[in-house]
Amino acid sequence: MNCIFCKIVNQEIPSNKVLENEDFLAFHDINPSAPIHILIIPKKHYENFSQAPEDIFCKMSEFIKEVAKKLNITDYRLITNNGKKAGQEIFHLHFHMLANPEGKLIWPKMV
Ligand code: AMP
């Protein structure tokens, strides 16, 4: 499959990994929009939030919280761009985790 995030999962292209388990992977965004900008993805390919089955989100929420713990942050913003008109550029479900431990995140912030 010609999906850049599937290639990251399969280690065909490198990523700056934060955390991984059997089902999910978290890595640094290559073009950060905040002091901390992590992408959190399921290893299995789903086009976006609306195309993914509901039953992955319980475990995905747990994983997201583990990522925050690993980064030692309590305050963060989660965003998922669902569809082209919402700004989605990579069609493999991902949550952006944005944080600024030294201050406040600006809103709105385009990612
Ligand atoms: P979206 O616009 O919501 O689809 O977000 C895609 C995100 O993927 C953008 O923030 C990009 O900077 C990021 N991105 C694209 N390629 C890579 C890569 N190889 N490694 C890490 N992040 C990437």
Backbone and ligand atoms as CSV (ligand in chain L), in Angstrom:
chain,resi,resn,atom,element,x,y,z
A,1,MET,N,N,0.845,-1.203,0.000
A,1,MET,CA,C,0.000,0.000,0.000
A,1,MET,C,C,0.877,1.248,0.000
A,2,ASN,N,N,0.420,2.245,-0.735
A,2,ASN,CA,C,1.226,3.439,-0.898
A,2,ASN,C,C,0.881,4.512,0.138
A,3,CYS,N,N,0.846,4.103,1.408
A,3,CYS,CA,C,0.484,5.040,2.478
A,3,CYS,C,C,1.728,5.310,3.305
A,4,ILE,N,N,2.060,6.580,3.463
A,4,ILE,CA,C,3.304,6.954,4.147
A,4,ILE,C,C,3.299,6.479,5.612
A,5,PHE,N,N,2.141,6.517,6.279
A,5,PHE,CA,C,2.104,6.080,7.675
A,5,PHE,C,C,2.180,4.550,7.774
A,6,CYS,N,N,1.640,3.836,6.788
A,6,CYS,CA,C,1.843,2.377,6.764
A,6,CYS,C,C,3.333,2.069,6.588
A,7,LYS,N,N,3.999,2.894,5.781
A,7,LYS,CA,C,5.446,2.690,5.580
A,7,LYS,C,C,6.213,2.958,6.870
A,8,ILE,N,N,5.750,3.921,7.658
A,8,ILE,CA,C,6.387,4.174,8.958
A,8,ILE,C,C,6.150,2.979,9.883
A,9,VAL,N,N,4.922,2.465,9.899
A,9,VAL,CA,C,4.613,1.277,10.723
A,9,VAL,C,C,5.526,0.119,10.324
A,10,ASN,N,N,5.704,-0.063,9.020
A,10,ASN,CA,C,6.510,-1.192,8.520
A,10,ASN,C,C,8.004,-0.909,8.483
A,11,GLN,N,N,8.380,0.257,9.029
A,11,GLN,CA,C,9.783,0.685,9.097
A,11,GLN,C,C,10.454,0.774,7.732
A,12,GLU,N,N,9.644,1.040,6.712
A,12,GLU,CA,C,10.211,1.268,5.373
A,12,GLU,C,C,10.734,2.694,5.278
A,13,ILE,N,N,10.131,3.599,6.077
A,13,ILE,CA,C,10.712,4.933,6.237
A,13,ILE,C,C,10.827,5.223,7.733
A,14,PRO,N,N,11.835,6.026,8.112
A,14,PRO,CA,C,12.098,6.222,9.542
A,14,PRO,C,C,11.104,7.178,10.203
A,15,SER,N,N,11.002,7.055,11.517
A,15,SER,CA,C,10.227,8.032,12.292
A,15,SER,C,C,10.925,8.222,13.625
A,16,ASN,N,N,10.609,9.329,14.249
A,16,ASN,CA,C,11.146,9.624,15.575
A,16,ASN,C,C,10.105,9.132,16.590
A,17,LYS,N,N,10.259,7.873,16.958
A,17,LYS,CA,C,9.228,7.178,17.733
A,17,LYS,C,C,9.180,7.629,19.191
A,18,VAL,N,N,7.962,7.738,19.728
A,18,VAL,CA,C,7.762,8.066,21.142
A,18,VAL,C,C,7.334,6.820,21.905
A,19,LEU,N,N,6.388,6.098,21.350
A,19,LEU,CA,C,5.840,4.920,22.039
A,19,LEU,C,C,5.176,4.010,21.013
A,20,GLU,N,N,5.181,2.723,21.336
A,20,GLU,CA,C,4.601,1.737,20.420
A,20,GLU,C,C,4.046,0.584,21.228
A,21,ASN,N,N,2.940,0.023,20.792
A,21,ASN,CA,C,2.511,-1.281,21.298
A,21,ASN,C,C,2.043,-2.109,20.111
A,22,GLU,N,N,1.345,-3.179,20.376
A,22,GLU,CA,C,0.950,-4.083,19.297
A,22,GLU,C,C,0.055,-3.375,18.262
A,23,ASP,N,N,-0.751,-2.444,18.720
A,23,ASP,CA,C,-1.792,-1.869,17.856
A,23,ASP,C,C,-1.567,-0.418,17.438
A,24,PHE,N,N,-0.732,0.305,18.201
A,24,PHE,CA,C,-0.627,1.749,17.964
A,24,PHE,C,C,0.829,2.207,17.972
A,25,LEU,N,N,1.022,3.353,17.345
A,25,LEU,CA,C,2.367,3.936,17.271
A,25,LEU,C,C,2.245,5.450,17.438
A,26,ALA,N,N,3.193,6.025,18.178
A,26,ALA,CA,C,3.249,7.479,18.341
A,26,ALA,C,C,4.638,7.949,17.928
A,27,PHE,N,N,4.684,9.003,17.123
A,27,PHE,CA,C,5.972,9.534,16.663
A,27,PHE,C,C,5.865,11.042,16.476
A,28,HIS,N,N,7.008,11.705,16.472
A,28,HIS,CA,C,7.036,13.161,16.329
A,28,HIS,C,C,6.644,13.576,14.913
A,29,ASP,N,N,5.805,14.633,14.831
A,29,ASP,CA,C,5.471,15.203,13.528
A,29,ASP,C,C,6.733,15.812,12.924
A,30,ILE,N,N,6.901,15.589,11.636
A,30,ILE,CA,C,8.104,16.059,10.942
A,30,ILE,C,C,8.122,17.595,10.810
A,31,ASN,N,N,6.945,18.205,10.893
A,31,ASN,CA,C,6.826,19.658,10.722
A,31,ASN,C,C,5.987,20.215,11.876
A,32,PRO,N,N,6.576,20.289,13.082
A,32,PRO,CA,C,5.781,20.565,14.282
A,32,PRO,C,C,5.104,21.928,14.286
A,33,SER,N,N,3.853,21.937,14.780
A,33,SER,CA,C,3.075,23.179,14.917
A,33,SER,C,C,3.016,23.653,16.359
A,34,ALA,N,N,3.723,22.998,17.232
A,34,ALA,CA,C,3.765,23.363,18.656
A,34,ALA,C,C,5.063,22.783,19.220
A,35,PRO,N,N,5.487,23.253,20.389
A,35,PRO,CA,C,6.736,22.717,20.971
A,35,PRO,C,C,6.725,21.178,21.071
A,36,ILE,N,N,5.570,20.614,21.392
A,36,ILE,CA,C,5.425,19.156,21.327
A,36,ILE,C,C,4.319,18.859,20.319
A,37,HIS,N,N,4.645,18.086,19.312
A,37,HIS,CA,C,3.648,17.739,18.283
A,37,HIS,C,C,3.877,16.275,17.887
A,38,ILE,N,N,2.986,15.450,18.402
A,38,ILE,CA,C,3.099,13.998,18.202
A,38,ILE,C,C,1.943,13.529,17.336
A,39,LEU,N,N,2.201,12.548,16.503
A,39,LEU,CA,C,1.132,11.900,15.742
A,39,LEU,C,C,0.907,10.517,16.343
A,40,ILE,N,N,-0.362,10.185,16.540
A,40,ILE,CA,C,-0.707,8.896,17.145
A,40,ILE,C,C,-1.605,8.157,16.155
A,41,ILE,N,N,-1.165,6.970,15.779
A,41,ILE,CA,C,-1.869,6.239,14.709
A,41,ILE,C,C,-2.141,4.795,15.119
A,42,PRO,N,N,-3.216,4.208,14.573
A,42,PRO,CA,C,-3.345,2.762,14.679
A,42,PRO,C,C,-2.409,2.130,13.642
A,43,LYS,N,N,-1.867,0.979,13.953
A,43,LYS,CA,C,-0.980,0.330,12.972
A,43,LYS,C,C,-1.782,-0.149,11.762
A,44,LYS,N,N,-3.025,-0.508,12.021
A,44,LYS,CA,C,-3.888,-0.931,10.925
A,44,LYS,C,C,-4.367,0.308,10.169
A,45,HIS,N,N,-4.471,0.169,8.866
A,45,HIS,CA,C,-4.842,1.315,8.036
A,45,HIS,C,C,-6.350,1.559,8.032
A,46,TYR,N,N,-6.743,2.747,8.508
A,46,TYR,CA,C,-8.101,3.263,8.311
A,46,TYR,C,C,-7.930,4.655,7.755
A,47,GLU,N,N,-8.782,5.007,6.807
A,47,GLU,CA,C,-8.611,6.278,6.101
A,47,GLU,C,C,-8.643,7.484,7.051
A,48,ASN,N,N,-9.601,7.475,7.943
A,48,ASN,CA,C,-9.710,8.591,8.895
A,48,ASN,C,C,-10.683,8.217,10.010
A,49,PHE,N,N,-11.004,9.192,10.846
A,49,PHE,CA,C,-11.853,8.951,12.027
A,49,PHE,C,C,-13.198,8.343,11.639
A,50,SER,N,N,-13.824,8.898,10.615
A,50,SER,CA,C,-15.174,8.419,10.278
A,50,SER,C,C,-15.156,7.050,9.613
A,51,GLN,N,N,-13.991,6.643,9.109
A,51,GLN,CA,C,-13.895,5.333,8.454
A,51,GLN,C,C,-13.418,4.229,9.405
A,52,ALA,N,N,-13.045,4.606,10.620
A,52,ALA,CA,C,-12.493,3.610,11.556
A,52,ALA,C,C,-13.604,3.021,12.423
A,53,PRO,N,N,-13.511,1.738,12.765
A,53,PRO,CA,C,-14.537,1.143,13.619
A,53,PRO,C,C,-14.439,1.678,15.045
A,54,GLU,N,N,-15.614,1.872,15.649
A,54,GLU,CA,C,-15.666,2.470,16.999
A,54,GLU,C,C,-14.827,1.691,18.015
A,55,ASP,N,N,-14.757,0.384,17.847
A,55,ASP,CA,C,-14.150,-0.427,18.912
A,55,ASP,C,C,-12.639,-0.258,19.034
A,56,ILE,N,N,-12.010,0.501,18.156
A,56,ILE,CA,C,-10.564,0.741,18.360
A,56,ILE,C,C,-10.320,1.902,19.329
A,57,PHE,N,N,-11.340,2.725,19.558
A,57,PHE,CA,C,-11.075,3.991,20.239
A,57,PHE,C,C,-10.882,3.877,21.751
A,58,CYS,N,N,-11.385,2.806,22.319
A,58,CYS,CA,C,-11.164,2.593,23.747
A,58,CYS,C,C,-9.668,2.360,23.999
A,59,LYS,N,N,-9.106,1.414,23.250
A,59,LYS,CA,C,-7.673,1.124,23.405
A,59,LYS,C,C,-6.819,2.290,22.914
A,60,MET,N,N,-7.296,2.965,21.909
A,60,MET,CA,C,-6.525,4.101,21.390
A,60,MET,C,C,-6.474,5.229,22.425
A,61,SER,N,N,-7.581,5.453,23.137
A,61,SER,CA,C,-7.584,6.470,24.203
A,61,SER,C,C,-6.567,6.116,25.279
A,62,GLU,N,N,-6.553,4.857,25.658
A,62,GLU,CA,C,-5.584,4.410,26.676
A,62,GLU,C,C,-4.166,4.685,26.209
A,63,PHE,N,N,-3.910,4.358,24.928
A,63,PHE,CA,C,-2.567,4.541,24.379
A,63,PHE,C,C,-2.187,6.024,24.363
A,64,ILE,N,N,-3.138,6.867,23.979
A,64,ILE,CA,C,-2.884,8.315,23.936
A,64,ILE,C,C,-2.479,8.813,25.331
A,65,LYS,N,N,-3.166,8.320,26.351
A,65,LYS,CA,C,-2.830,8.729,27.723
A,65,LYS,C,C,-1.443,8.231,28.133
A,66,GLU,N,N,-1.082,7.052,27.641
A,66,GLU,CA,C,0.268,6.534,27.917
A,66,GLU,C,C,1.328,7.415,27.258
A,67,VAL,N,N,1.006,7.905,26.063
A,67,VAL,CA,C,1.954,8.791,25.366
A,67,VAL,C,C,2.171,10.056,26.198
A,68,ALA,N,N,1.075,10.637,26.688
A,68,ALA,CA,C,1.182,11.856,27.509
A,68,ALA,C,C,2.036,11.584,28.751
A,69,LYS,N,N,1.814,10.433,29.350
A,69,LYS,CA,C,2.580,10.047,30.547
A,69,LYS,C,C,4.063,9.958,30.212
A,70,LYS,N,N,4.347,9.304,29.095
A,70,LYS,CA,C,5.742,9.123,28.669
A,70,LYS,C,C,6.409,10.481,28.424
A,71,LEU,N,N,5.647,11.419,27.881
A,71,LEU,CA,C,6.193,12.756,27.598
A,71,LEU,C,C,6.168,13.651,28.835
A,72,ASN,N,N,5.553,13.123,29.903
A,72,ASN,CA,C,5.463,13.872,31.158
A,72,ASN,C,C,4.657,15.166,30.994
A,73,ILE,N,N,3.567,15.070,30.227
A,73,ILE,CA,C,2.700,16.244,30.064
A,73,ILE,C,C,1.289,15.890,30.549
A,74,THR,N,N,0.644,16.880,31.147
A,74,THR,CA,C,-0.739,16.682,31.594
A,74,THR,C,C,-1.704,17.484,30.724
A,75,ASP,N,N,-1.186,18.539,30.090
A,75,ASP,CA,C,-2.038,19.435,29.311
A,75,ASP,C,C,-1.690,19.301,27.837
A,76,TYR,N,N,-2.667,18.978,27.053
A,76,TYR,CA,C,-2.414,18.808,25.622
A,76,TYR,C,C,-3.706,18.935,24.851
A,77,ARG,N,N,-3.570,19.157,23.547
A,77,ARG,CA,C,-4.717,19.259,22.646
A,77,ARG,C,C,-4.657,18.082,21.672
A,78,LEU,N,N,-5.819,17.467,21.440
A,78,LEU,CA,C,-5.915,16.381,20.467
A,78,LEU,C,C,-6.751,16.862,19.294
A,79,ILE,N,N,-6.250,16.605,18.090
A,79,ILE,CA,C,-6.983,16.993,16.873
A,79,ILE,C,C,-6.904,15.842,15.887
A,80,THR,N,N,-8.028,15.565,15.233
A,80,THR,CA,C,-7.958,14.700,14.064
A,80,THR,C,C,-8.667,15.406,12.922
A,81,ASN,N,N,-7.975,15.561,11.821
A,81,ASN,CA,C,-8.559,16.175,10.638
A,81,ASN,C,C,-9.269,15.073,9.858
A,82,ASN,N,N,-10.579,15.216,9.727
A,82,ASN,CA,C,-11.381,14.151,9.108
A,82,ASN,C,C,-11.853,14.618,7.733
A,83,GLY,N,N,-11.046,14.286,6.711
A,83,GLY,CA,C,-11.422,14.658,5.343
A,83,GLY,C,C,-10.640,15.849,4.826
A,84,LYS,N,N,-10.576,15.902,3.504
A,84,LYS,CA,C,-9.769,16.895,2.793
A,84,LYS,C,C,-10.132,18.331,3.184
A,85,LYS,N,N,-11.424,18.613,3.248
A,85,LYS,CA,C,-11.852,19.987,3.536
A,85,LYS,C,C,-11.587,20.367,4.986
A,86,ALA,N,N,-11.319,19.367,5.830
A,86,ALA,CA,C,-10.946,19.642,7.221
A,86,ALA,C,C,-9.434,19.758,7.359
A,87,GLY,N,N,-8.718,19.622,6.249
A,87,GLY,CA,C,-7.267,19.766,6.276
A,87,GLY,C,C,-6.504,18.454,6.312
A,88,GLN,N,N,-7.216,17.339,6.167
A,88,GLN,CA,C,-6.497,16.052,6.196
A,88,GLN,C,C,-5.653,15.898,4.941
A,89,GLU,N,N,-4.378,15.608,5.158
A,89,GLU,CA,C,-3.454,15.436,4.030
A,89,GLU,C,C,-2.991,14.005,3.902
A,90,ILE,N,N,-2.929,13.323,5.035
A,90,ILE,CA,C,-2.504,11.916,5.003
A,90,ILE,C,C,-3.698,11.067,5.419
A,91,PHE,N,N,-4.077,10.190,4.513
A,91,PHE,CA,C,-5.323,9.443,4.716
A,91,PHE,C,C,-5.072,8.102,5.405
A,92,HIS,N,N,-4.499,8.219,6.591
A,92,HIS,CA,C,-4.337,7.111,7.543
A,92,HIS,C,C,-4.684,7.756,8.880
A,93,LEU,N,N,-5.707,7.242,9.553
A,93,LEU,CA,C,-6.179,7.866,10.798
A,93,LEU,C,C,-5.024,8.279,11.717
A,94,HIS,N,N,-5.065,9.519,12.159
A,94,HIS,CA,C,-4.074,9.965,13.144
A,94,HIS,C,C,-4.655,11.070,13.998
A,95,PHE,N,N,-4.228,11.079,15.246
A,95,PHE,CA,C,-4.505,12.189,16.149
A,95,PHE,C,C,-3.229,12.999,16.293
A,96,HIS,N,N,-3.382,14.314,16.211
A,96,HIS,CA,C,-2.283,15.209,16.545
A,96,HIS,C,C,-2.368,15.471,18.047
A,97,MET,N,N,-1.263,15.296,18.746
A,97,MET,CA,C,-1.172,15.677,20.162
A,97,MET,C,C,-0.253,16.888,20.235
A,98,LEU,N,N,-0.820,18.009,20.672
A,98,LEU,CA,C,-0.068,19.261,20.712
A,98,LEU,C,C,0.059,19.732,22.148
A,99,ALA,N,N,1.237,20.189,22.495
A,99,ALA,CA,C,1.433,20.687,23.857
A,99,ALA,C,C,2.519,21.743,23.882
A,100,ASN,N,N,2.392,22.593,24.872
A,100,ASN,CA,C,3.401,23.624,25.107
A,100,ASN,C,C,3.646,23.688,26.607
A,101,PRO,N,N,4.541,22.854,27.111
A,101,PRO,CA,C,4.747,22.784,28.565
A,101,PRO,C,C,5.167,24.115,29.188
A,102,GLU,N,N,5.757,24.994,28.384
A,102,GLU,CA,C,6.268,26.267,28.920
A,102,GLU,C,C,5.205,27.367,28.929
A,103,GLY,N,N,4.089,27.161,28.267
A,103,GLY,CA,C,3.103,28.233,28.176
A,103,GLY,C,C,1.756,27.704,27.759
A,104,LYS,N,N,1.068,28.506,26.952
A,104,LYS,CA,C,-0.281,28.152,26.560
A,104,LYS,C,C,-0.311,27.927,25.053
A,105,LEU,N,N,-1.134,27.009,24.609
A,105,LEU,CA,C,-1.299,26.814,23.172
A,105,LEU,C,C,-2.206,27.911,22.616
A,106,ILE,N,N,-1.863,28.366,21.438
A,106,ILE,CA,C,-2.684,29.380,20.779
A,106,ILE,C,C,-3.877,28.678,20.124
A,107,TRP,N,N,-5.011,29.332,20.137
A,107,TRP,CA,C,-6.179,28.783,19.448
A,107,TRP,C,C,-6.781,29.838,18.537
A,108,PRO,N,N,-7.189,29.588,17.284
A,108,PRO,CA,C,-6.992,28.316,16.616
A,108,PRO,C,C,-5.572,28.195,16.091
A,109,LYS,N,N,-5.102,27.006,16.036
A,109,LYS,CA,C,-3.766,26.733,15.485
A,109,LYS,C,C,-3.965,25.710,14.391
A,110,MET,N,N,-3.551,26.038,13.203
A,110,MET,CA,C,-3.742,25.109,12.087
A,110,MET,C,C,-2.669,24.043,12.122
A,111,VAL,N,N,-3.094,22.794,11.957
A,111,VAL,CA,C,-2.104,21.710,11.868
A,111,VAL,C,C,-2.328,20.921,10.585
L,1,AMP,P1,P,-2.984,15.922,8.407
L,1,AMP,O1,O,-2.897,17.234,7.661
L,1,AMP,O2,O,-3.931,15.975,9.565
L,1,AMP,O3,O,-3.220,14.772,7.465
L,1,AMP,O4,O,-1.570,15.731,9.096
L,1,AMP,C1,C,-0.505,15.081,8.488
L,1,AMP,C2,C,0.709,15.378,9.328
L,1,AMP,O5,O,1.696,14.438,8.999
L,1,AMP,C3,C,1.312,16.772,9.092
L,1,AMP,O6,O,1.329,17.486,10.333
L,1,AMP,C4,C,2.724,16.470,8.582
L,1,AMP,O7,O,3.676,17.378,9.061
L,1,AMP,C5,C,2.950,15.069,9.124
L,1,AMP,N1,N,3.909,14.240,8.385
L,1,AMP,C6,C,3.969,14.026,7.049
L,1,AMP,N2,N,4.948,13.162,6.742
L,1,AMP,C7,C,5.533,12.812,7.916
L,1,AMP,C8,C,6.605,11.946,8.278
L,1,AMP,N3,N,7.294,11.240,7.364
L,1,AMP,N4,N,6.946,11.829,9.573
L,1,AMP,C9,C,6.272,12.529,10.504
L,1,AMP,N5,N,5.237,13.354,10.243
L,1,AMP,C10,C,4.874,13.500,8.960
